[in-house]
Amino acid sequence: MKPVHSASLAHCALVAVLIQGSLVQAAKPNVLFIAVDDLACTLGCYGDVVAKTPNIDRLAASGTCFQRAYNQLPLCNPTRASVMTGLRPDQINVYDLDRHFRDETPDVVTLSQAFQRAGYFTARVGKIYHYNVPAAIGTDGFDDPPSWDRTVNPKGRDKAEESLIFNAEPHRKISASLSWLAAEGAAEEQTDGMIASEAIKIMREKKDEPFFLGVGFFRPHTPYVAPKEFFEMYPLQSLRLPYAPDDDRDDIPTAAFAHNCPVPNYGLDEPTLLKATQAYYACVSMVDAQVGRLLSALDELGIAENTIIVFWSDHGYHLGEHNGVWQKRTLFEQAARAPLIVYAPGQQGKGACDRIVEFVDIYPTITDLAGVDMPEHLAGRSLRRLIDDPHAQWNGQAVTQVLRPADDRLPEMVMGCSIRTDRYRYTEWGDGKYGVELYDHHADPSEFNNLAQDPDERAQAVIAQLRSELRKKASGKTPTTPVNPDRL
């Protein structure tokens, strides 16, 4: 046998490394697509000093945590339809809880369908598209069947024990009111715990083939239900309601306040509001624990290094800001901004990114990272550059809108549109007819001082510029397609 020279060995080793590398690149990465319902940026990785969210914080540290990500419409159905189609509300004409995006765009290819076409197994466990929560827990609800090869709809103890839930506003359904329950038993008995368990089963079953797995948690959407152990993490005496000046509302247009929360704090007293705050945070920590279970399963199955993870909430959420705003449906920062974390195996950059990004960017980002073909004319752009370098040049702007019904406050249906830049938020209601807002986040990050109320020359120049930019992405007009005013 002829001796093997060291140069030949080195050459063979190089070839092996190249082959191995090409195989790794050729392998299709999985996608774990985690959605959380009504989650504000009440997470440690977003600077919330009250929240106890070690698992989501760990994901944020290993991936890219987009500190300024904005949804397109702060209401469950429209924002989820926008994320999954990669289109803006004005493109799919979805503004309420009733309309399905396929009514207007029947042939649209959803995000999960793009992965289906690339040979992926696609599944949904829990809520990715809109449900009528909580009535439809355990059913397919308001889903999109073409998007999935399989759907799983757990129904947990929280649904069976609805009679035990405390409702601070008995005239409202528990799904729309400040309502909560410190439940007996373990998190795994709750619907969200069962969702995590079922998702892990699918990951175990499909670990040897590429999958796109949507995992949608129902909490912290009302009613705020979580086991007692999570309530105990947030003693009432440690909580405070948000600060605002006494006259904060004096320069805010009427239309800026959601029609389902026209009275500050729903007229409830501070002890009740603090209990609601405790219950909300308890649900956040319960969901965090389920996210930890998913991350641990990826490690145990040996597929973590070949799985793209996307963590997002459908919109932000109010916990009493502006002297008593609760829940969603506003164009203030607390509702327009929402968590978005992306982990890409082998990504070059990690940690926080403060560039302005939009939820319509999610679709092109995930397909880009996975090497999956995407439809033309998506509304957003891939965030891959920021995932590689969180400080890269970006020049981002974000547009969020919401539709108000006619009521005793507004004589007609009014569209609100808002644009967020690095420095400013500009908002107009009914093309300006029902009010205009301008906030300078450099000087006023809590949006207390509406510079459009009596604009000086500088504010007028900013308004003119941002109004022009806003019109490029949102018409500001009330829709001509059907809208259910009772479901806005």
C-alpha positions in Angstrom: 0.0 0.0 0.0 1.4 3.4 -0.9 1.9 5.8 1.9 -0.6 8.7 2.2 1.0 12.1 2.2 0.0 14.7 4.7 -1.0 17.0 1.9 -3.4 14.4 0.6 -4.9 14.0 4.1 -5.4 17.7 4.3 -7.0 17.8 0.9 -9.4 15.0 1.9 -10.2 16.8 5.2 -11.0 20.0 3.3 -13.2 18.2 0.9 -15.0 16.5 3.7 -15.6 19.8 5.5 -16.9 21.4 2.3 -19.2 18.5 1.7 -20.4 18.6 5.2 -20.9 22.3 5.0 -22.9 22.1 1.8 -25.1 19.4 3.4 -25.8 21.7 6.3 -26.6 24.5 4.0 -28.8 22.3 1.9 -30.8 21.0 4.8 -34.1 22.7 5.2 -34.3 24.5 8.6 -37.4 23.9 10.7 -39.6 26.9 11.7 -41.1 27.1 15.2 -43.6 30.0 14.9 -44.7 31.1 18.4 -47.6 33.5 18.7 -48.9 35.0 22.0 -52.2 36.7 22.3 -52.4 40.2 23.7 -48.8 40.3 25.0 -47.4 43.8 25.5 -43.6 44.4 25.8 -44.0 43.2 29.4 -40.9 41.1 29.2 -37.5 41.3 30.9 -35.8 41.5 27.5 -37.8 44.7 26.8 -36.8 46.4 30.0 -39.8 45.5 32.1 -38.4 45.3 35.6 -41.5 43.6 37.0 -41.9 40.8 34.5 -40.4 37.4 35.3 -39.7 35.9 31.9 -36.4 34.0 32.0 -37.2 31.7 29.0 -38.2 34.4 26.6 -35.3 36.5 27.8 -32.9 33.6 27.0 -34.4 33.3 23.5 -33.9 37.1 23.0 -30.3 36.9 24.1 -29.5 34.1 21.6 -31.4 35.6 18.7 -32.4 39.1 17.7 -34.8 41.0 20.0 -36.5 43.8 17.9 -37.1 46.5 20.5 -39.2 48.6 18.2 -41.5 46.3 16.2 -45.0 47.5 15.3 -48.1 45.7 14.2 -50.4 46.9 11.4 -53.7 46.9 13.3 -54.0 46.3 17.1 -56.9 43.8 17.0 -56.5 40.0 16.8 -58.0 39.1 13.4 -56.6 42.0 11.3 -53.1 41.7 12.7 -52.9 37.9 12.4 -54.2 38.0 8.8 -51.7 40.7 8.0 -48.8 38.7 9.4 -49.8 35.5 7.7 -50.4 37.1 4.3 -47.5 39.6 4.5 -50.0 42.4 3.4 -51.4 45.5 5.0 -55.0 45.8 6.2 -55.8 48.1 3.3 -54.6 45.4 0.9 -56.7 42.5 2.4 -59.5 44.8 3.6 -59.6 43.2 7.1 -60.4 45.6 9.9 -62.7 43.8 12.2 -63.0 40.4 14.0 -65.4 38.9 11.4 -64.0 39.3 8.0 -61.7 36.6 6.5 -58.8 37.7 4.4 -59.7 35.3 1.6 -63.0 37.2 1.1 -61.0 39.8 -0.7 -57.8 38.0 -1.6 -58.9 34.3 -2.2 -55.7 33.2 -3.9 -53.2 34.7 -1.6 -50.4 32.4 -0.5 -50.0 32.5 3.3 -46.7 32.2 5.1 -47.2 28.6 6.0 -48.5 27.8 2.5 -45.2 29.1 1.1 -43.4 26.5 3.3 -45.9 23.8 2.2 -45.0 24.5 -1.4 -41.3 24.1 -0.5 -42.0 20.6 0.8 -42.6 21.3 4.5 -45.0 19.7 6.8 -47.2 22.5 8.3 -49.2 22.3 11.5 -50.9 24.6 13.9 -51.5 24.0 17.6 -53.7 26.6 19.3 -54.3 30.1 18.0 -52.5 31.5 14.9 -55.4 32.9 13.0 -58.2 34.6 15.0 -60.5 32.6 17.2 -63.5 33.9 19.1 -61.8 33.6 22.5 -62.5 31.8 24.7 -65.7 30.4 23.3 -63.9 28.6 20.5 -61.1 27.1 22.5 -60.9 23.5 21.4 -62.3 24.1 17.9 -60.8 25.2 14.6 -62.4 28.6 15.1 -61.7 31.3 12.5 -58.9 29.5 10.7 -57.6 29.0 7.2 -57.6 25.3 6.3 -55.3 25.7 3.2 -52.6 26.9 5.5 -52.1 23.7 7.4 -51.6 19.9 6.9 -52.7 19.4 10.5 -54.5 21.4 13.2 -54.6 20.5 16.9 -57.0 22.4 19.3 -56.5 21.6 22.9 -59.2 22.5 25.4 -58.0 22.7 29.0 -59.1 23.2 32.5 -59.5 27.0 32.1 -62.4 26.4 29.7 -64.1 23.9 32.1 -63.7 26.3 35.0 -65.0 29.4 33.5 -67.8 29.6 36.1 -65.0 30.3 38.7 -63.6 33.3 36.9 -64.0 36.7 38.6 -65.4 39.4 36.3 -64.8 43.0 37.3 -67.3 44.1 34.7 -70.2 41.7 34.7 -72.0 43.5 31.9 -69.2 42.4 29.5 -68.2 38.9 28.4 -65.2 37.6 30.2 -63.3 37.6 26.9 -63.7 41.4 26.7 -63.6 42.4 30.4 -61.0 42.6 33.1 -61.5 39.1 34.4 -59.2 36.6 36.0 -58.8 33.3 38.0 -55.9 32.1 40.1 -56.5 28.5 39.2 -55.8 25.3 41.0 -53.6 22.6 39.4 -50.6 22.7 37.1 -50.0 24.8 34.0 -50.0 21.6 31.9 -53.7 21.3 32.7 -54.4 24.7 31.2 -55.1 25.1 27.5 -51.7 26.8 26.9 -49.9 24.1 28.8 -51.7 21.5 26.6 -50.8 23.5 23.5 -47.1 23.2 24.5 -47.4 19.5 25.1 -49.1 18.9 21.8 -46.5 21.0 19.9 -43.7 18.9 21.5 -45.4 15.7 20.3 -45.4 17.0 16.8 -41.7 18.1 17.0 -40.8 14.7 18.2 -42.8 13.0 15.4 -41.4 15.3 12.7 -37.9 15.8 13.9 -36.4 14.0 10.9 -38.3 16.1 8.3 -38.6 19.8 7.8 -41.6 21.3 9.5 -43.3 24.7 10.0 -45.0 24.5 13.3 -47.3 27.3 14.5 -47.8 27.4 18.2 -50.4 29.9 19.4 -50.9 30.6 23.1 -54.2 32.1 24.3 -53.0 34.0 27.3 -52.5 36.7 28.4 -55.8 37.5 26.5 -58.7 37.9 28.9 -59.8 36.2 31.0 -56.4 36.2 32.8 -56.3 32.5 33.9 -53.1 30.9 35.3 -52.2 28.6 38.2 -51.8 30.2 41.6 -48.1 29.8 41.6 -47.8 32.4 38.9 -50.0 34.9 40.8 -47.7 34.5 43.8 -44.7 35.7 41.7 -46.3 39.2 41.7 -47.3 40.3 45.2 -49.9 43.1 45.0 -47.9 45.4 47.2 -45.1 45.3 44.6 -47.3 46.6 41.7 -48.2 50.2 40.7 -50.5 51.7 38.0 -48.7 53.6 35.2 -48.0 57.3 35.8 -49.6 60.1 33.7 -50.0 63.8 34.3 -53.5 64.7 35.6 -54.2 66.7 32.4 -52.8 64.0 30.0 -56.1 63.5 28.2 -56.7 67.2 27.6 -54.8 67.3 24.3 -55.8 63.9 23.0 -58.6 63.6 20.4 -61.7 61.6 21.5 -61.2 59.1 18.7 -57.8 58.2 20.1 -59.5 56.3 22.9 -61.0 52.9 22.0 -64.8 52.7 22.0 -64.7 49.7 24.3 -62.8 51.7 26.9 -64.2 55.2 26.8 -64.3 55.6 30.6 -60.9 55.8 32.4 -60.1 52.5 34.0 -63.6 51.3 33.3 -64.6 53.2 36.4 -62.9 50.6 38.6 -61.0 51.3 41.8 -57.3 51.0 42.2 -57.3 47.7 44.2 -59.3 46.0 41.5 -57.0 47.3 38.8 -53.9 46.1 40.6 -55.4 42.6 40.9 -56.0 42.7 37.1 -52.4 43.8 36.6 -51.2 40.9 38.8 -53.3 38.5 36.9 -52.0 39.7 33.5 -48.4 39.3 34.6 -49.2 35.9 36.0 -50.4 34.8 32.6 -47.2 36.3 31.0 -45.1 34.2 33.3 -47.2 31.1 32.6 -46.7 31.5 28.9 -43.0 32.1 29.4 -42.8 28.7 31.2 -44.5 27.0 28.1 -42.0 28.7 25.8 -39.3 27.3 28.0 -40.7 23.8 27.5 -40.6 24.3 23.7 -37.0 25.5 23.7 -36.0 22.5 26.0 -37.7 20.1 23.6 -35.7 21.5 20.6 -32.5 20.8 22.6 -33.5 17.4 23.7 -34.5 16.4 20.2 -31.2 17.7 18.8 -32.9 20.0 16.3 -32.3 23.4 18.0 -29.4 24.2 15.6 -31.6 23.6 12.6 -34.7 25.5 13.7 -35.6 29.1 13.0 -37.6 30.4 16.0 -40.0 33.3 15.7 -41.7 34.7 18.8 -44.3 37.4 18.4 -47.5 38.8 19.9 -50.3 39.9 17.7 -50.2 43.5 19.1 -49.4 45.4 22.3 -51.6 46.0 25.3 -52.5 48.7 27.7 -52.4 48.3 31.5 -53.8 51.7 32.5 -51.6 54.1 30.6 -52.9 57.6 29.8 -54.9 57.7 33.0 -56.9 54.6 32.4 -56.5 53.0 29.0 -56.8 49.2 29.0 -56.4 46.4 26.5 -55.8 47.2 22.8 -57.4 49.1 19.9 -55.3 52.3 20.2 -52.6 53.9 18.2 -50.5 54.8 21.2 -47.1 53.2 21.5 -48.3 50.6 24.1 -50.7 49.0 21.6 -48.9 49.6 18.3 -45.6 48.2 19.6 -45.3 44.5 20.3 -42.7 41.8 21.0 -40.8 40.3 18.0 -37.9 37.9 18.5 -36.2 36.0 15.8 -33.6 33.3 16.2 -31.7 32.0 13.1 -29.2 29.2 13.5 -25.7 30.5 12.9 -26.8 34.2 12.8 -23.9 36.6 13.0 -25.5 39.2 15.3 -27.3 38.7 18.6 -29.2 40.7 21.2 -31.3 43.9 21.0 -32.0 45.8 17.7 -33.6 49.2 18.0 -34.4 49.8 14.4 -38.0 50.4 13.4 -39.5 47.3 11.9 -43.1 46.2 11.0 -45.0 42.9 11.4 -45.4 42.7 7.6 -41.6 42.2 7.6 -42.1 38.8 9.3 -43.2 36.9 6.2 -40.2 37.9 3.9 -37.8 37.5 6.8 -38.7 33.9 7.6 -38.8 32.8 3.9 -35.5 34.5 3.3 -33.8 32.8 6.2 -35.1 29.4 5.2 -34.4 29.8 1.5 -38.1 29.4 0.6 -39.6 31.2 -2.4 -41.9 34.1 -1.4 -44.7 35.7 -3.4 -44.0 38.9 -5.2 -45.4 42.2 -3.9 -45.3 41.5 -0.2 -45.7 44.7 1.8 -42.6 44.2 4.0 -38.9 43.5 3.6 -36.6 40.9 5.0 -34.9 41.7 8.4 -32.0 39.4 7.6 -29.6 42.3 7.4 -30.5 43.3 11.0 -30.3 39.7 12.2 -26.7 39.6 10.9 -26.0 43.1 12.2 -28.5 44.7 14.6 -26.9 48.1 14.1 -27.0 48.1 10.3 -28.4 51.1 8.4 -32.1 50.6 8.0 -34.2 53.8 7.8 -37.4 52.1 8.9 -40.9 53.4 9.4 -43.9 51.7 10.7 -47.6 52.3 9.9 -50.4 51.1 12.2 -54.1 51.8 11.8 -57.4 51.1 13.5 -61.1 51.6 12.6 -63.6 53.2 15.0 -67.3 52.6 14.7 -69.9 55.4 14.8 -71.2 55.8 18.3 -72.3 58.5 20.7 -68.8 59.9 20.5 -68.3 59.8 16.7 -71.0 60.6 14.2 -69.5 58.3 11.6 -67.0 55.5 11.2 -63.5 56.9 11.5 -60.2 55.4 10.3 -57.2 56.2 12.4 -53.7 56.0 10.9 -50.3 56.4 12.6 -46.7 56.4 11.4 -43.7 55.8 13.7 -40.2 56.9 12.8 -37.0 56.8 14.9 -38.1 60.1 16.6 -41.8 60.8 16.0 -45.2 59.3 16.1 -47.8 61.1 13.9 -51.4 60.0 14.0 -54.5 61.3 12.3 -58.2 60.4 12.7 -60.6 60.5 9.8 -58.0 62.1 7.6 -57.5 64.7 10.3 -61.1 65.7 10.6 -61.4 64.0 14.0 -58.0 64.9 15.4 -54.3 64.9 14.9 -51.5 63.8 17.2 -47.7 64.3 17.1 -45.4 63.0 19.7 -41.6 63.5 19.9 -40.2 60.3 21.4 -36.8 61.9 21.9 -38.3 64.3 24.5 -41.6 62.6 25.3 -41.3 58.7 25.2 -44.6 58.3 27.1 -46.6 60.4 24.5 -47.9 62.9 27.1 -47.4 66.1 25.0 -49.4 66.3 21.7 -47.4 68.8 19.6 -50.2 68.9 17.0 -52.5 70.6 19.5 -50.9 74.0 18.9 -48.1 73.2 16.5 -45.2 75.6 16.1 -43.3 76.0 12.9 -41.1 73.0 13.5 -44.0 70.7 14.4 -45.9 71.9 11.3 -43.0 70.9 9.1 -42.8 67.5 10.7 -46.5 66.9 10.3 -46.4 67.8 6.6 -43.5 65.4 6.0 -45.0 62.5 8.0 -48.4 62.9 6.6 -46.9 62.5 3.1 -45.1 59.3 4.2 -48.2 57.9 5.9 -50.2 58.2 2.8 -47.8 55.9 0.9 -48.9 53.0 3.1 -52.4 53.8 4.4 -55.2 55.6 2.7 -56.9 56.9 5.8 -60.2 56.3 4.2 -63.1 54.3 5.7 -63.5 51.0 3.9 -66.0 50.3 1.2 -65.9 46.5 1.9 -68.2 45.1 4.6 -67.4 45.8 8.2 -69.2 44.7 11.3 -69.2 47.8 13.6 -69.9 45.5 16.6 -66.7 43.6 16.0 -64.2 46.4 15.6 
